[in-house]
Amino acid sequence: MSNREKPILGITMGDPAGSGPEIVVKSLALKEIYDICRPVVIGDGACMTEAAAIVNWPGEIRAVSRVDDALFQHGVIDVLDLKNVDMKALVRGQVSPMAGKAAYEYIEKGTQLALEKQTDAIVTSAINKEALNKAGYHYDGHTELLAHLCGVKDVSMMLVGGGLRVTHVSTHCSLREAIERAKRPRVLTVIKLTYDAMRKLGIEEPRIAVAGLNPHAGEGGLFGTEEIEEIEPAIQDARQLGMNVAGPIPADTVFFRMLNDQYDVVVVMYHDQGHIPLKTHGFYEGVNVTLGLPIIRTSVDHGTNFGKAGKGTANPQSLIEAIKLAAIMGRRS
């Protein structure tokens, strides 16, 4: 693949007080990343320079003001430098409004570049929700923030890792609210988003399984009627649209069946129903993909890891996998 054929990926640095800058350096230290994409970091040049020193990476941190100025050369990390971190005031491992504001600005800039087609995808390192809110940005997380920046409403989270792919009808809300969100229109929307995402991953006719909400998928109404009244009708709607959809399937068996190659992806009803099996099978390599955006966005599936910030010991595998997945999806966009 020639360099011009490789997708350009905007990689956000994440919260400056967390381990994000360090895992970005560790990831971009690998030649295999430059073999599949052209990465440019959206962050703070001084912070990235210190991160390189912390992890003992001998390459060059090169500040640029435009994506067009990037070299995309292994051994050189191009940083679109927003110059928004006061390094004298930065305390690694601690929540701060300054770091939250900086992290927001990286996401905002990365989204803008992707919407303008200056990049083919955005890959996000971790942010801290408390820092984000203390900086005045009141979002539950990346997904909701990106939906706002892109001006869309119908979005969903897909997790990929450990041989599993999982999409969610609801994520960051109470279990009580999650039950209320498991309605026919929303379930159908997530099935559609899942179908489109799988095709972008190269699976032309994805086999989609839909998990039930209740134990034993309701056991014919004995343990709840949501499957009968909401989930099954949504599945029938999807089938009418030509999609290969099975379910509702009891959540305690559907992941075993996927791991045995009966399905390509599972649609789950709420956060823990999908996160627990995926993190059990793919804790370090899990990737978060936001579905429903007009841009491609992948992300690490972990937090800022404040406990390891500044120590150079944080594991970069999730970010590496997020970059690889974005490169695949970026080539197909």
Secondary structure, DSSP 8 states (H G I E B T S, - for coil): --GGGS-EEEEE---TTSSHHHHHHHHHT-HHHHHH-EEEEEE-HHHHHHHHHHTT--SEEEEESSGGG----TTEEEEEE-----TTT--TTS--HHHHHHHHHHHHHHHHHHHTTSSSEEEE----HHHHHHTT---SSHHHHHHHHHT----EEEEEETTEEEEES--SS-HHHHHHH--HHHHHHHHHHHHHHHHHTT-SS-EEEEE-SSGGGGGGGTT-SHIIIIIHHHHHHHHHTT-EEEEEE-HHHHHHHHHTTS-SEEEESSHHHHHHHHHHHHTTT-EEEEES-SS-EEEESS---GGGTTTT----HHHHHHHHHHHHHHHH-
